[in-house]
Amino acid sequence: MKAMPLAISVCPSCGGKRIKKVRQSLTGAYRGCKYAVPALDVFACPDCGEKIYDRQAMQEIEAHSPAFSRVKRRGKSA
């Protein structure tokens, strides 16, 4: 099943109708370790500053963030 693309026309925080999809870099830190996500597509509201991240953006953040760098969990053992 393929995910439907996210299309947002109204800001969920302030109700503003000027929300747009923009490309920007994201920087953050996790437990003192800094990271950056270049060229991330997000929905941003110029009225209140709210940012909404779709599934693809969240996957990019997870790929760059040290918070998600642990070994992936294995399935239950028998």
RODRENTI-565559 format. One line per field, with one value per atom (N, C-alpha, C, O, CB): residue number from 1; z negated, y, x negated; residue in one letter. Coordinates in nm, 3 decimals, always signed. Atoms other than C-alpha are relative to their C-alpha. Glycine has a CB too. Layout:
residues N
tike <- (NUM, ...)
up <- (Z, ...)
north <- (Y, ...)
east <- (X, ...)
vexti <- (a, ...)
//
This chain:
residues 78
tike <- (1, 1, 1, 1, 1, 2, 2, 2, 2, 2, 3, 3, 3, 3, 3, 4, 4, 4, 4, 4, 5, 5, 5, 5, 5, 6, 6, 6, 6, 6, 7, 7, 7, 7, 7, 8, 8, 8, 8, 8, 9, 9, 9, 9, 9, 10, 10, 10, 10, 10, 11, 11, 11, 11, 11, 12, 12, 12, 12, 12, 13, 13, 13, 13, 13, 14, 14, 14, 14, 14, 15, 15, 15, 15, 15, 16, 16, 16, 16, 16, 17, 17, 17, 17, 17, 18, 18, 18, 18, 18, 19, 19, 19, 19, 19, 20, 20, 20, 20, 20, 21, 21, 21, 21, 21, 22, 22, 22, 22, 22, 23, 23, 23, 23, 23, 24, 24, 24, 24, 24, 25, 25, 25, 25, 25, 26, 26, 26, 26, 26, 27, 27, 27, 27, 27, 28, 28, 28, 28, 28, 29, 29, 29, 29, 29, 30, 30, 30, 30, 30, 31, 31, 31, 31, 31, 32, 32, 32, 32, 32, 33, 33, 33, 33, 33, 34, 34, 34, 34, 34, 35, 35, 35, 35, 35, 36, 36, 36, 36, 36, 37, 37, 37, 37, 37, 38, 38, 38, 38, 38, 39, 39, 39, 39, 39, 40, 40, 40, 40, 40, 41, 41, 41, 41, 41, 42, 42, 42, 42, 42, 43, 43, 43, 43, 43, 44, 44, 44, 44, 44, 45, 45, 45, 45, 45, 46, 46, 46, 46, 46, 47, 47, 47, 47, 47, 48, 48, 48, 48, 48, 49, 49, 49, 49, 49, 50, 50, 50, 50, 50, 51, 51, 51, 51, 51, 52, 52, 52, 52, 52, 53, 53, 53, 53, 53, 54, 54, 54, 54, 54, 55, 55, 55, 55, 55, 56, 56, 56, 56, 56, 57, 57, 57, 57, 57, 58, 58, 58, 58, 58, 59, 59, 59, 59, 59, 60, 60, 60, 60, 60, 61, 61, 61, 61, 61, 62, 62, 62, 62, 62, 63, 63, 63, 63, 63, 64, 64, 64, 64, 64, 65, 65, 65, 65, 65, 66, 66, 66, 66, 66, 67, 67, 67, 67, 67, 68, 68, 68, 68, 68, 69, 69, 69, 69, 69, 70, 70, 70, 70, 70, 71, 71, 71, 71, 71, 72, 72, 72, 72, 72, 73, 73, 73, 73, 73, 74, 74, 74, 74, 74, 75, 75, 75, 75, 75, 76, 76, 76, 76, 76, 77, 77, 77, 77, 77, 78, 78, 78, 78, 78)
up <- (+0.000, +0.000, +0.000, -0.088, -0.122, -0.014, +0.110, -0.078, -0.072, +0.149, +0.079, -0.119, +0.090, +0.190, -0.100, -0.074, +0.009, -0.039, -0.156, -0.028, +0.034, +0.033, -0.088, -0.072, +0.128, +0.092, -0.239, +0.070, +0.126, -0.130, -0.059, -0.113, -0.106, -0.147, +0.130, +0.105, -0.367, +0.055, +0.116, -0.125, -0.049, -0.284, -0.113, -0.093, +0.101, +0.116, -0.633, -0.116, -0.143, -0.037, +0.115, -0.932, -0.114, -0.152, -0.048, +0.109, -1.209, -0.132, -0.222, -0.020, +0.125, -1.479, -0.003, -0.100, -0.022, +0.002, -1.378, +0.100, +0.097, +0.028, -0.100, -1.089, +0.119, +0.207, -0.064, -0.112, -0.853, +0.131, +0.135, -0.025, -0.131, -0.485, +0.091, +0.211, +0.068, -0.083, -0.368, -0.014, +0.029, -0.037, +0.021, -0.463, +0.135, +0.228, -0.083, -0.127, -0.193, -0.025, -0.133, +0.074, +0.006, -0.124, +0.038, +0.145, +0.094, -0.023, -0.151, -0.021, -0.089, -0.093, +0.019, -0.133, -0.085, -0.053, +0.137, +0.091, -0.419, -0.071, -0.072, -0.102, +0.079, -0.626, -0.144, -0.192, +0.009, +0.141, -0.978, -0.079, -0.040, -0.020, +0.089, -1.257, -0.137, -0.176, -0.008, +0.133, -1.597, -0.080, -0.033, +0.008, +0.087, -1.886, -0.084, -0.123, -0.090, +0.084, -2.081, -0.094, -0.051, +0.084, +0.103, -2.406, +0.033, +0.020, -0.015, -0.029, -2.303, +0.136, +0.172, -0.102, -0.134, -1.956, +0.103, +0.114, +0.027, -0.100, -1.679, +0.130, +0.165, +0.025, -0.130, -1.347, +0.091, +0.044, -0.014, -0.099, -1.027, +0.106, +0.146, +0.065, -0.108, -0.769, +0.113, +0.102, -0.046, -0.110, -0.437, +0.091, +0.107, +0.083, -0.102, -0.188, -0.040, +0.028, +0.131, +0.052, -0.390, +0.044, +0.026, -0.155, -0.042, -0.246, -0.118, -0.170, +0.123, +0.110, -0.515, +0.038, +0.129, -0.132, -0.015, -0.533, -0.110, -0.227, -0.009, +0.097, -0.704, +0.010, +0.119, +0.022, +0.007, -0.818, -0.029, -0.132, -0.109, +0.024, -0.781, -0.107, -0.158, +0.129, +0.099, -1.021, -0.144, -0.226, +0.017, +0.139, -1.335, -0.014, -0.126, -0.055, +0.006, -1.244, -0.013, -0.020, -0.113, +0.011, -1.273, +0.118, +0.231, -0.008, -0.105, -1.077, -0.011, -0.120, -0.010, -0.006, -0.969, +0.088, +0.200, +0.053, -0.070, -0.864, +0.048, -0.030, -0.091, -0.052, -0.634, -0.027, -0.085, +0.151, +0.026, -0.644, +0.057, -0.009, +0.058, -0.063, -0.403, -0.079, -0.097, +0.146, +0.079, -0.606, -0.132, -0.175, -0.028, +0.126, -0.928, +0.022, -0.062, -0.063, -0.030, -0.765, +0.021, -0.021, +0.124, -0.019, -0.662, -0.135, -0.159, +0.094, +0.132, -1.015, -0.079, -0.141, -0.077, +0.071, -1.162, +0.054, -0.022, +0.010, -0.060, -0.918, -0.042, -0.044, +0.152, +0.037, -1.031, -0.150, -0.195, +0.064, +0.143, -1.401, -0.078, -0.054, -0.053, +0.082, -1.653, -0.096, -0.151, -0.079, +0.086, -1.856, +0.058, -0.016, -0.021, -0.066, -1.602, +0.053, +0.136, +0.113, -0.056, -1.540, -0.068, -0.029, -0.010, +0.066, -1.774, +0.095, +0.199, -0.123, -0.080, -1.635, +0.000, -0.104, -0.055, -0.010, -1.507, -0.079, -0.087, +0.146, +0.079, -1.723, +0.088, +0.204, -0.072, -0.070, -1.621, -0.039, -0.140, -0.032, +0.031, -1.611, -0.127, -0.176, +0.117, +0.122, -1.911, +0.024, +0.129, -0.048, -0.013, -1.974, -0.055, -0.140, -0.075, +0.040, -2.019, -0.132, -0.179, +0.104)
north <- (-0.117, +0.000, +0.124, +0.140, -0.001, -0.121, +0.330, +0.114, +0.134, +0.038, -0.112, +0.632, +0.116, +0.146, +0.047, -0.117, +0.928, +0.119, +0.134, +0.027, -0.120, +1.253, +0.093, +0.106, +0.074, -0.092, +1.503, +0.133, +0.190, +0.018, -0.131, +1.817, +0.083, +0.052, -0.015, -0.085, +2.091, +0.140, +0.198, +0.003, -0.135, +2.420, +0.096, +0.217, -0.004, -0.083, +2.545, -0.043, -0.163, -0.012, +0.029, +2.569, -0.059, +0.000, +0.129, +0.059, +2.335, +0.076, +0.056, -0.143, -0.074, +2.571, +0.132, +0.162, +0.027, -0.134, +2.916, +0.017, +0.118, +0.103, -0.012, +2.848, +0.084, +0.108, +0.057, -0.081, +3.060, -0.076, -0.198, +0.049, +0.064, +2.990, +0.022, -0.002, +0.050, -0.028, +3.087, -0.109, -0.090, +0.135, +0.107, +2.757, -0.051, -0.068, -0.115, +0.042, +2.639, -0.108, -0.116, +0.119, +0.099, +2.350, +0.070, +0.131, -0.123, -0.065, +2.476, -0.100, -0.201, +0.123, +0.083, +2.321, +0.079, +0.192, -0.041, -0.067, +2.406, -0.105, -0.223, +0.088, +0.090, +2.256, +0.003, +0.103, +0.042, +0.012, +2.135, -0.036, -0.125, -0.105, +0.036, +2.131, -0.029, +0.027, +0.113, +0.036, +1.977, -0.060, -0.071, -0.097, +0.064, +1.815, -0.103, -0.084, +0.104, +0.105, +1.497, -0.044, -0.095, -0.119, +0.035, +1.439, +0.056, -0.013, -0.151, -0.069, +1.689, -0.029, +0.030, -0.037, +0.033, +1.540, +0.076, +0.055, -0.155, -0.081, +1.785, -0.077, -0.163, +0.132, +0.061, +1.680, +0.101, +0.199, -0.129, -0.086, +1.842, -0.086, -0.190, +0.098, +0.065, +1.737, +0.102, +0.198, -0.051, -0.097, +1.917, -0.020, -0.131, -0.011, +0.001, +2.004, -0.083, -0.179, -0.053, +0.071, +1.886, +0.073, +0.194, -0.011, -0.059, +1.945, -0.004, -0.111, -0.075, -0.011, +2.069, +0.099, +0.181, +0.044, -0.100, +2.259, +0.103, +0.066, -0.065, -0.106, +2.594, +0.111, +0.150, +0.057, -0.109, +2.862, +0.130, +0.141, -0.027, -0.127, +3.217, +0.085, +0.180, +0.079, -0.078, +3.349, -0.034, +0.056, -0.023, +0.038, +3.147, -0.078, -0.102, -0.083, +0.073, +2.956, -0.151, -0.221, +0.051, +0.144, +2.611, -0.074, -0.026, -0.030, +0.085, +2.335, -0.138, -0.195, -0.007, +0.133, +2.009, -0.086, -0.049, +0.005, +0.092, +1.715, -0.121, -0.186, -0.044, +0.118, +1.446, -0.124, -0.114, +0.016, +0.125, +1.081, -0.001, -0.047, -0.116, -0.003, +1.132, +0.089, +0.053, +0.050, -0.090, +1.425, -0.066, -0.054, +0.133, +0.068, +1.222, -0.111, -0.133, -0.058, +0.104, +0.938, +0.060, +0.002, -0.079, -0.068, +1.183, +0.045, +0.032, +0.122, -0.043, +1.324, -0.120, -0.112, +0.070, +0.121, +0.974, -0.054, -0.106, -0.107, +0.050, +0.883, +0.082, +0.030, +0.001, -0.089, +1.181, +0.018, +0.055, +0.133, -0.027, +1.202, -0.113, -0.230, +0.021, +0.103, +1.020, -0.067, -0.172, +0.060, +0.060, +0.952, -0.131, -0.216, +0.098, +0.119, +0.685, -0.088, -0.176, +0.039, +0.073, +0.545, -0.134, -0.206, +0.085, +0.130, +0.248, -0.114, -0.096, -0.010, +0.120, -0.101, -0.021, -0.012, -0.126, +0.020, -0.171, -0.123, -0.223, -0.012, +0.111, -0.396, -0.120, -0.108, +0.041, +0.124, -0.755, -0.045, +0.000, -0.111, +0.055, -0.942, -0.084, -0.113, -0.084, +0.080, -1.144, -0.134, -0.195, -0.020, +0.131, -1.453, -0.106, -0.079, -0.004, +0.109, -1.787, -0.059, -0.152, -0.108)
east <- (-0.084, +0.000, -0.089, -0.174, +0.096, +0.081, -0.151, +0.064, +0.185, -0.015, -0.049, -0.121, +0.042, -0.024, -0.108, -0.047, +0.077, -0.086, -0.122, +0.151, +0.078, -0.122, +0.084, +0.205, -0.047, -0.065, -0.041, +0.022, -0.072, -0.085, -0.031, +0.133, +0.071, +0.183, +0.089, -0.055, +0.193, +0.022, -0.068, -0.094, -0.028, +0.362, +0.035, +0.038, +0.113, -0.034, +0.456, -0.089, -0.104, +0.152, +0.085, +0.225, +0.084, +0.186, -0.073, -0.077, +0.347, -0.013, +0.069, -0.043, +0.019, +0.215, +0.076, +0.146, -0.146, -0.061, +0.340, +0.114, +0.185, -0.105, -0.106, +0.579, -0.038, +0.044, +0.122, +0.046, +0.369, +0.005, -0.016, -0.141, -0.015, +0.417, -0.120, -0.112, +0.125, +0.118, +0.067, -0.106, -0.220, -0.060, +0.096, -0.101, -0.049, +0.029, +0.061, +0.060, -0.342, -0.103, -0.162, -0.064, +0.106, -0.573, -0.130, -0.140, +0.030, +0.129, -0.932, -0.112, -0.095, -0.017, +0.119, -1.277, -0.097, -0.133, -0.064, +0.093, -1.510, -0.084, -0.050, +0.074, +0.085, -1.787, +0.049, +0.101, -0.150, -0.038, -1.718, -0.124, -0.200, +0.113, +0.110, -1.973, +0.058, +0.160, -0.107, -0.047, -1.935, -0.113, -0.226, +0.117, +0.097, -2.113, +0.072, +0.187, -0.073, -0.053, -2.057, -0.111, -0.214, +0.053, +0.099, -2.246, -0.139, -0.240, -0.008, +0.125, -2.512, -0.059, -0.161, -0.099, +0.049, -2.560, +0.084, +0.205, +0.007, -0.070, -2.471, +0.017, -0.064, -0.076, -0.024, -2.322, +0.070, +0.129, +0.084, -0.065, -2.193, +0.067, +0.015, -0.103, -0.072, -1.939, +0.010, +0.085, +0.144, -0.003, -2.002, +0.122, +0.172, -0.128, -0.106, -1.728, +0.121, +0.157, -0.055, -0.116, -1.428, +0.126, +0.138, -0.006, -0.127, -1.080, +0.098, +0.128, +0.059, -0.096, -0.837, +0.109, +0.093, -0.072, -0.105, -0.511, -0.023, -0.034, +0.145, +0.028, -0.570, +0.105, +0.146, -0.142, -0.096, -0.329, -0.074, -0.140, +0.108, +0.069, -0.464, +0.069, +0.009, -0.009, -0.074, -0.197, -0.042, -0.060, +0.149, +0.030, -0.283, -0.131, -0.176, +0.114, +0.126, -0.600, +0.014, -0.087, -0.080, -0.023, -0.441, -0.063, -0.058, +0.151, +0.056, -0.617, +0.061, +0.071, -0.155, -0.059, -0.457, -0.088, -0.122, +0.147, +0.089, -0.671, +0.080, +0.148, -0.117, -0.068, -0.533, -0.085, -0.193, +0.030, +0.069, -0.639, -0.142, -0.234, +0.080, +0.133, -0.931, -0.096, -0.212, +0.011, +0.084, -1.063, -0.040, -0.155, +0.073, +0.033, -1.042, -0.102, -0.189, +0.128, +0.098, -1.234, -0.139, -0.239, +0.041, +0.128, -1.507, -0.058, -0.178, +0.017, +0.046, -1.526, -0.052, -0.158, +0.115, +0.042, -1.547, -0.132, -0.213, +0.108, +0.123, -1.825, -0.122, -0.233, +0.012, +0.111, -2.038, -0.017, -0.125, +0.020, +0.005, -1.956, -0.067, -0.038, +0.141, +0.063, -2.175, +0.099, +0.069, -0.115, -0.101, -1.859, +0.051, +0.102, +0.116, -0.050, -1.770, -0.113, -0.088, +0.092, +0.115, -2.120, -0.026, -0.117, -0.123, +0.018, -2.085, +0.029, +0.092, +0.091, -0.027, -2.076, +0.150, +0.216, -0.076, -0.143, -1.728, +0.042, -0.031, +0.044, -0.052, -1.515, +0.025, +0.066, +0.127, -0.029, -1.485, +0.140, +0.195, -0.105, -0.131, -1.158, -0.007, -0.116, +0.053, -0.004, -1.046, -0.068, -0.053, +0.145, +0.063, -1.251, +0.095, +0.180, -0.136, -0.089, -1.083, -0.037, +0.028, +0.000)
vexti <- (m, m, m, m, m, k, k, k, k, k, a, a, a, a, a, m, m, m, m, m, p, p, p, p, p, l, l, l, l, l, a, a, a, a, a, i, i, i, i, i, s, s, s, s, s, v, v, v, v, v, c, c, c, c, c, p, p, p, p, p, s, s, s, s, s, c, c, c, c, c, g, g, g, g, g, g, g, g, g, g, k, k, k, k, k, r, r, r, r, r, i, i, i, i, i, k, k, k, k, k, k, k, k, k, k, v, v, v, v, v, r, r, r, r, r, q, q, q, q, q, s, s, s, s, s, l, l, l, l, l, t, t, t, t, t, g, g, g, g, g, a, a, a, a, a, y, y, y, y, y, r, r, r, r, r, g, g, g, g, g, c, c, c, c, c, k, k, k, k, k, y, y, y, y, y, a, a, a, a, a, v, v, v, v, v, p, p, p, p, p, a, a, a, a, a, l, l, l, l, l, d, d, d, d, d, v, v, v, v, v, f, f, f, f, f, a, a, a, a, a, c, c, c, c, c, p, p, p, p, p, d, d, d, d, d, c, c, c, c, c, g, g, g, g, g, e, e, e, e, e, k, k, k, k, k, i, i, i, i, i, y, y, y, y, y, d, d, d, d, d, r, r, r, r, r, q, q, q, q, q, a, a, a, a, a, m, m, m, m, m, q, q, q, q, q, e, e, e, e, e, i, i, i, i, i, e, e, e, e, e, a, a, a, a, a, h, h, h, h, h, s, s, s, s, s, p, p, p, p, p, a, a, a, a, a, f, f, f, f, f, s, s, s, s, s, r, r, r, r, r, v, v, v, v, v, k, k, k, k, k, r, r, r, r, r, r, r, r, r, r, g, g, g, g, g, k, k, k, k, k, s, s, s, s, s, a, a, a, a, a)
//
